[in-house]
């Protein structure tokens, strides 16, 4: 144990002692006062001064001493008037007036440096004058004079402070030189008050320097706090830049991989079309070119969509959407892909489902979820699509009979550029953007998207969208319970185009 350490029980006693508690309460009260005082002063400081931490600190010092210094000086002036020290009272009133004028002059001149130098001039002239009416080296005013360079260092910076060091050194040297030359400066007040005046002067100097230190420390603490906030924001910005840089690298990798191969196919097929005379082969090559071009177009569209959503450029057009019609449209668009893999759709949609959503965005979500279900489903399976009302929202469930998604993949499922361990069963392409776009589109419409995927039992994606208010729509059927799922209309017979013929 270090020699300076304190046992826990003793430390507890020290912290909880009445003296410590009183001291802590007084310190907290003082800090609270200066915080409130600082906020009040900030309102008087020109906004352009607050943009630079150092300039703001000096402006706060000038404002603080402009208020407290003038009050402090007036108390001394009153004291000098009471004891008949007229010259001293006159000089202090002159100094207090100059100190009080410093903040307004700072605002008028729009210059912290100008105001700070004016403040130093006021203090130097005042304290130098007091030396002549309070006994020179025998009085307390000389001590106040030697404190001016410290004030200058805090208020006007090193370069200007050097000049004030020379000026105040010269002024103090004049007072000391007169004393060394045998010229004694006698006080202009009744000698019986000399001890009282000296005591008040030195004690006042302690208070003056304490106030200076407190105002400086308060400004420094606030500047440090703002610096910490700025550093935290900078760290967050750097983290975001790293994230964006990683996304840029991933984007370049996707572009290089997923666009290079299709372009090669298009180029080779186009060259064969030119040289081939077999019409059947030309037709086949042309279809390849079209399919690959569509694949490239979809990739670019996804990249543009993801970028637009990320930058907040997507604005949803909320309207009354017929969920049944949108599901039918999406199923029709994906029927060809389902037929090619001999996958059938099993569809169940409750009547009267009207969502409060963006039609285009909702169709894009449905199309992505259904096409994903087809991509990851083995041939000769079924994709289940159900829609039903739920309290306050419309529920759309899309379930496939594929291998499912493992727990690790589910954690990153809706992130951009995510490549899952499961691969499409028919060699289809996947750029890792579709589900990220789905999530952001759903959230932009005050909806949500979730995935439930037990290993080996397929995946179920659940889309929730806000329901269109009843007073603004056609009559709706009451929300059904999960136990009533068997009563949902099976549209397989009514929508034969959605049933792949094996």
C-alpha positions in Angstrom: 0.0 0.0 0.0 1.3 3.5 -0.8 2.1 5.6 2.1 -0.3 8.2 1.1 -3.3 5.9 0.7 -6.3 6.1 3.1 -8.3 3.0 4.3 -11.8 2.8 3.0 -13.4 3.2 6.3 -11.3 6.3 7.2 -11.9 7.7 3.7 -15.6 7.3 4.3 -15.4 9.1 7.6 -13.4 12.0 6.1 -15.9 12.4 3.2 -18.9 12.3 5.5 -17.5 14.6 8.2 -19.5 17.8 8.8 -16.6 20.0 8.0 -16.0 18.3 4.6 -19.7 18.5 3.8 -19.9 22.2 4.7 -16.8 22.8 2.6 -18.2 20.8 -0.3 -21.5 22.6 -0.1 -19.8 26.0 -0.1 -17.6 25.0 -3.1 -20.6 23.7 -5.0 -22.5 26.9 -4.2 -19.6 29.1 -5.4 -19.2 27.1 -8.6 -22.9 27.3 -9.3 -22.8 31.1 -8.8 -20.0 31.5 -11.2 -21.7 29.2 -13.8 -24.9 31.3 -13.6 -22.8 34.5 -13.6 -20.9 33.2 -16.7 -24.1 32.4 -18.6 -25.4 35.9 -17.9 -22.1 37.5 -19.1 -22.1 35.4 -22.3 -25.3 37.0 -23.4 -23.5 40.4 -23.4 -20.5 39.2 -25.4 -20.7 39.6 -29.2 -21.4 36.2 -30.8 -18.3 36.5 -33.1 -16.1 36.5 -30.0 -17.4 33.1 -28.8 -16.3 31.3 -32.0 -12.6 31.3 -30.9 -12.0 29.7 -27.4 -9.1 32.0 -26.5 -10.9 35.2 -27.6 -14.0 34.1 -25.7 -12.0 33.4 -22.5 -10.5 37.0 -22.6 -13.9 38.5 -23.4 -15.4 36.7 -20.4 -12.5 38.0 -18.2 -13.1 41.6 -19.3 -16.9 41.3 -18.9 -16.5 39.7 -15.4 -14.1 42.3 -14.2 -16.1 45.1 -15.8 -19.0 44.1 -13.5 -17.2 42.9 -10.4 -14.3 45.3 -10.6 -16.5 48.4 -10.7 -18.6 47.1 -7.7 -15.4 46.3 -5.9 -14.0 49.8 -6.6 -17.1 51.6 -5.5 -17.0 49.8 -2.1 -13.5 51.1 -1.7 -14.4 54.6 -2.8 -17.3 54.7 -0.2 -14.8 53.5 2.5 -12.3 56.2 1.6 -15.1 58.9 1.6 -16.1 57.7 5.1 -12.5 58.2 6.5 -12.0 61.5 4.7 -9.5 60.1 2.1 -10.8 62.4 -0.7 -7.9 62.0 -3.2 -8.0 58.2 -2.8 -11.8 58.2 -3.3 -11.4 60.4 -6.4 -8.8 58.1 -8.0 -10.8 54.9 -7.2 -14.0 56.5 -8.7 -12.0 57.3 -11.8 -10.6 53.7 -12.0 -14.1 52.2 -11.3 -15.6 54.3 -14.1 -12.9 53.2 -16.5 -13.4 49.5 -15.5 -17.2 49.7 -15.9 -16.8 51.3 -19.4 -14.5 48.5 -20.6 -17.2 46.0 -21.6 -19.3 48.5 -23.5 -16.2 49.7 -25.3 -15.4 46.1 -26.2 -18.8 45.7 -27.8 -18.6 49.1 -29.5 -15.0 48.5 -30.9 -15.6 44.8 -31.6 -12.1 44.2 -30.2 -11.0 42.2 -27.2 -7.5 43.5 -27.5 -8.5 47.1 -27.5 -10.7 46.7 -24.5 -8.0 44.7 -22.6 -5.4 47.3 -23.2 -7.8 50.1 -22.1 -8.4 48.1 -18.9 -4.7 47.8 -18.2 -4.3 51.5 -18.8 -7.0 52.3 -16.3 -5.5 50.0 -13.6 -2.0 51.3 -14.2 -3.0 55.0 -13.9 -5.2 54.4 -10.9 -2.7 52.3 -8.9 0.2 54.6 -9.8 -1.8 57.6 -8.7 -2.7 55.9 -5.4 1.0 55.3 -4.7 1.4 59.1 -4.5 -1.4 59.7 -2.1 -0.9 56.6 0.2 2.8 56.8 1.1 4.6 55.3 -1.9 6.5 52.2 -0.8 5.0 52.4 2.7 1.5 52.1 1.3 -0.4 49.1 -0.2 -1.0 50.7 -3.6 2.4 49.6 -4.9 1.3 45.9 -4.4 -1.7 46.6 -6.5 0.5 48.1 -9.2 2.7 45.0 -9.4 -0.4 42.8 -10.0 -1.2 44.6 -13.3 1.2 42.6 -15.4 -0.5 39.3 -14.3 -3.9 40.8 -15.3 -2.4 41.8 -18.7 -1.0 38.3 -19.3 -4.5 36.9 -18.8 -6.5 39.5 -20.7 -4.3 40.7 -23.6 -1.9 37.9 -24.3 1.9 37.6 -24.1 2.9 40.2 -26.7 0.8 43.0 -25.2 1.6 41.8 -21.6 5.3 42.4 -22.3 4.7 46.0 -22.9 2.6 46.4 -19.8 5.4 44.6 -17.8 7.8 47.4 -18.9 5.2 50.1 -18.3 4.3 48.9 -14.8 7.9 48.2 -14.0 8.8 51.7 -14.9 6.0 53.1 -12.8 7.0 51.1 -9.8 10.6 52.1 -10.4 9.6 55.8 -10.2 7.9 55.3 -6.8 10.9 53.3 -5.6 13.3 55.8 -7.0 11.7 58.7 -5.1 11.9 56.7 -1.9 15.6 55.9 -2.5 16.2 59.5 -3.3 14.9 60.5 0.1 11.7 62.0 -1.2 9.1 60.5 1.1 5.5 60.4 -0.2 3.1 61.0 2.7 -0.5 59.8 2.8 -3.2 62.5 2.2 -5.6 61.0 4.8 -5.6 61.2 8.6 -2.6 59.1 9.9 -4.8 57.4 12.5 -6.5 55.4 9.7 -3.2 54.1 8.2 -3.4 50.6 9.7 -7.0 50.3 8.7 -6.3 51.5 5.1 -3.3 49.1 4.8 -5.3 46.2 6.2 -8.2 46.9 3.8 -5.8 47.3 0.9 -3.9 44.1 1.4 -7.0 42.0 2.2 -8.7 43.6 -0.8 -5.8 42.6 -3.0 -6.2 39.0 -1.9 -9.9 39.2 -2.8 -9.1 40.9 -6.1 -6.6 38.2 -7.1 -9.0 35.4 -5.9 -11.8 36.9 -8.1 -9.3 37.1 -11.0 -8.4 33.4 -10.5 -12.0 32.3 -10.2 -13.1 34.1 -13.3 -10.1 32.8 -15.2 -10.7 29.2 -13.9 -14.4 29.4 -14.8 -13.6 30.5 -18.3 -10.9 27.9 -18.6 -13.2 25.2 -17.4 -15.9 26.2 -19.9 -13.4 26.4 -22.7 -12.1 23.0 -21.8 -15.6 21.6 -21.7 -16.3 23.0 -25.2 -13.0 21.7 -26.4 -14.0 18.2 -25.1 -17.3 18.5 -26.8 -15.6 19.5 -30.0 -13.1 16.6 -29.7 -16.0 14.2 -29.2 -17.7 15.6 -32.3 -14.5 15.4 -34.2 -14.0 11.8 -33.0 -17.6 11.0 -34.2 -16.9 12.7 -37.5 -13.7 10.7 -37.9 -15.5 7.5 -37.1 -18.1 8.4 -39.7 -15.4 9.2 -42.2 -13.8 5.8 -41.6 -17.2 4.2 -42.0 -17.9 6.1 -45.2 -14.4 5.2 -46.5 -15.0 1.5 -45.8 -18.3 1.8 -47.6 -16.6 3.5 -50.5 -14.1 0.6 -50.6 -16.9 -1.9 -50.5 -18.7 0.0 -53.2 -15.6 -0.1 -55.4 -15.2 -3.8 -54.8 -18.8 -4.4 -55.7 -18.6 -2.2 -58.8 -15.4 -3.9 -59.9 -16.7 -7.4 -59.3 -20.4 -7.2 -60.1 -20.1 -4.9 -63.1 -16.9 -6.2 -64.6 -18.2 -9.7 -65.2 -21.5 -8.6 -66.8 -19.7 -6.2 -69.0 -17.4 -9.0 -70.1 -20.5 -11.1 -71.0 -22.1 -8.3 -72.9 -18.9 -7.6 -74.8 -18.3 -11.3 -75.8 -22.0 -11.8 -76.7 -22.0 -8.6 -78.8 -18.9 -9.8 -80.7 -20.5 -13.2 -81.3 -23.7 -11.5 -82.5 -21.6 -9.7 -85.2 -19.9 -12.8 -86.4 -22.6 -15.4 -86.1 -25.0 -16.2 -88.9 -27.1 -18.7 -86.9 -30.4 -16.8 -86.0 -31.1 -19.1 -83.1 -27.7 -18.4 -81.6 -28.1 -14.7 -82.2 -31.4 -14.7 -80.4 -29.9 -16.6 -77.4 -26.9 -14.1 -77.3 -29.3 -11.2 -77.5 -31.3 -12.5 -74.5 -28.1 -12.9 -72.6 -27.2 -9.3 -73.3 -30.6 -8.1 -72.1 -30.5 -10.2 -69.0 -27.0 -9.1 -68.0 -27.9 -5.4 -68.8 -30.9 -5.7 -66.5 -28.7 -7.1 -63.8 -26.3 -4.2 -64.1 -29.2 -1.7 -64.1 -30.6 -3.2 -61.0 -27.2 -3.0 -59.2 -26.8 0.6 -60.1 -30.4 1.4 -59.1 -29.8 -0.2 -55.7 -26.6 1.8 -55.2 -28.3 5.0 -56.1 -31.3 4.2 -53.8 -29.0 3.4 -50.9 -27.0 6.6 -51.4 -30.2 8.7 -51.7 -31.6 7.2 -48.5 -28.3 7.6 -46.6 -28.2 11.3 -47.5 -31.8 11.9 -46.4 -33.0 12.7 -50.0 -35.8 10.1 -49.9 -39.1 11.8 -49.0 -42.0 9.4 -48.7 -45.3 10.4 -50.3 -47.8 9.0 -47.8 -51.1 8.1 -49.2 -53.9 5.5 -49.0 -52.4 2.2 -50.3 -54.2 -0.9 -51.3 -51.9 -3.6 -49.9 -53.7 -6.4 -51.8 -53.2 -4.7 -55.1 -49.5 -4.0 -54.4 -48.9 -7.6 -53.4 -50.6 -8.9 -56.6 -48.5 -6.5 -58.7 -45.3 -7.7 -57.0 -46.2 -11.4 -57.4 -46.9 -10.8 -61.1 -43.5 -9.2 -61.6 -41.8 -12.1 -59.9 -43.8 -14.9 -61.6 -41.3 -15.5 -64.3 -38.5 -16.0 -61.9 -40.7 -18.4 -59.8 -41.6 -20.4 -62.9 -38.0 -20.8 -63.9 -37.2 -22.4 -60.5 -40.5 -24.3 -60.4 -41.5 -22.4 -57.2 -45.2 -21.8 -56.4 -46.8 -19.0 -54.4 -49.3 -19.7 -51.6 -51.1 -16.4 -51.0 -53.5 -15.4 -48.3 -54.7 -11.8 -47.9 -57.4 -10.4 -45.7 -60.0 -8.1 -47.2 -59.9 -4.3 -46.9 -56.2 -3.8 -46.1 -55.4 -0.1 -46.6 -52.0 1.2 -45.4 -50.8 4.7 -44.8 -47.6 4.5 -46.9 -45.8 5.4 -50.1 -47.0 3.2 -52.9 -43.7 3.1 -54.9 -41.6 2.5 -51.8 -44.0 -0.2 -50.5 -44.0 -2.0 -53.9 -40.1 -1.8 -53.9 -40.1 -3.4 -50.4 -42.5 -6.2 -51.4 -40.6 -6.8 -54.7 -37.3 -7.1 -52.8 -38.7 -9.5 -50.2 -40.4 -11.7 -52.7 -37.5 -11.8 -55.1 -35.2 -12.6 -52.1 -37.5 -15.5 -51.1 -37.3 -16.9 -54.6 -33.5 -16.5 -54.7 -32.9 -18.5 -51.5 -35.6 -21.1 -52.1 -34.7 -24.5 -53.6 -36.6 -25.6 -56.7 -40.0 -27.2 -56.2 -40.8 -25.4 -53.0 -43.4 -22.8 -52.0 -43.2 -19.1 -51.0 -45.9 -18.1 -48.6 -47.3 -14.6 -48.8 -49.9 -13.5 -46.2 -51.3 -10.1 -45.2 -53.7 -9.3 -42.3 -54.6 -6.5 -40.1 -53.1 -5.9 -36.7 -53.8 -3.3 -34.1 -52.8 0.0 -35.6 -50.9 -1.5 -38.6 -51.0 -3.8 -41.6 -49.0 -7.0 -41.3 -47.3 -8.6 -44.4 -45.5 -11.9 -44.0 -43.3 -13.5 -46.6 -41.9 -17.0 -45.8 -39.7 -19.2 -47.9 -38.8 -22.9 -47.5 -35.0 -22.4 -47.9 -32.2 -23.3 -45.5 -32.8 -20.2 -43.3 -30.4 -17.6 -41.9 -27.9 -18.4 -39.1 -27.7 -16.3 -36.0 -24.5 -14.5 -37.0 -26.0 -13.4 -40.3 -29.2 -12.2 -38.7 -27.2 -9.7 -36.6 -26.0 -8.0 -39.8 -28.9 -8.7 -42.0 -30.1 -5.2 -42.7 -26.6 -3.6 -43.0 -25.4 -2.2 -46.3 -23.0 -4.4 -48.5 -23.7 -7.4 -46.3 -22.9 -10.8 -47.9 -24.6 -13.7 -46.1 -23.2 -17.2 -45.8 -26.3 -18.5 -47.5 -26.1 -18.2 -51.3 -28.8 -18.0 -53.9 -29.9 -21.5 -55.0 -30.1 -20.7 -58.7 -26.9 -18.7 -59.2 -28.7 -15.4 -58.9 -26.7 -12.3 -58.1 -26.8 -10.5 -54.7 -25.1 -7.2 -53.9 -26.0 -6.9 -50.2 -28.0 -3.7 -50.6 -31.6 -4.9 -51.0 -32.5 -5.5 -47.3 -30.7 -2.4 -46.2 -32.8 -0.4 -48.5 -36.0 -2.2 -47.4 -35.3 -1.3 -43.7 -34.7 2.3 -44.4 -37.7 2.6 -46.7 -39.9 0.9 -44.1 -38.7 3.2 -41.3 -39.1 6.3 -43.5 -42.8 5.4 -43.6 -43.0 4.9 -39.8 -43.1 1.1 -40.4 -40.7 -1.7 -39.5 -39.2 -4.9 -40.9 -38.2 -8.0 -38.9 -36.8 -11.4 -39.8 -37.5 -14.7 -38.0 -35.4 -17.6 -39.3 -35.0 -20.9 -37.3 -32.1 -22.8 -38.9 -33.3 -25.3 -41.4 -36.9 -24.0 -41.5 -36.8 -21.2 -43.9 -37.0 -17.4 -43.3 -40.0 -15.2 -42.5 -39.8 -11.5 -43.1 -42.5 -9.4 -41.4 -43.4 -6.0 -42.8 -45.5 -3.7 -40.6 -47.0 -0.5 -42.1 -49.3 2.0 -40.4 -53.0 1.4 -41.1 -55.0 4.1 -42.9 -57.4 5.7 -40.4 -60.9 4.3 -40.7 -62.5 7.7 -40.9 -60.4 8.4 -44.0 -61.0 5.2 -45.7 -63.5 2.6 -46.9 -65.1 0.4 -44.2 -62.6 -2.2 -42.9 -63.2 -5.6 -41.4 -62.2 -6.0 -37.8 -58.6 -7.0 -37.1 -58.4 -10.8 -37.0 -56.6 -12.9 -34.4 -53.7 -15.2 -35.2 -56.0 -18.1 -34.4 -58.2 -17.0 -37.3 -55.4 -17.4 -39.8 -57.2 -20.4 -41.3 -60.0 -18.1 -42.3 -57.8 -15.9 -44.5 -58.8 -16.1 -48.1 -56.5 -18.4 -50.1 -55.9 -16.6 -53.4 -54.2 -19.5 -55.1 -57.4 -20.3 -57.1 -58.5 -16.7 -57.6 -55.0 -15.7 -58.8 -53.8 -18.6 -61.1 -51.1 -16.4 -62.6 -49.2 -16.6 -59.3 -49.1 -20.4 -59.4 -46.0 -21.8 -61.2 -46.8 -24.8 -63.3 -44.3 -27.6 -62.6 
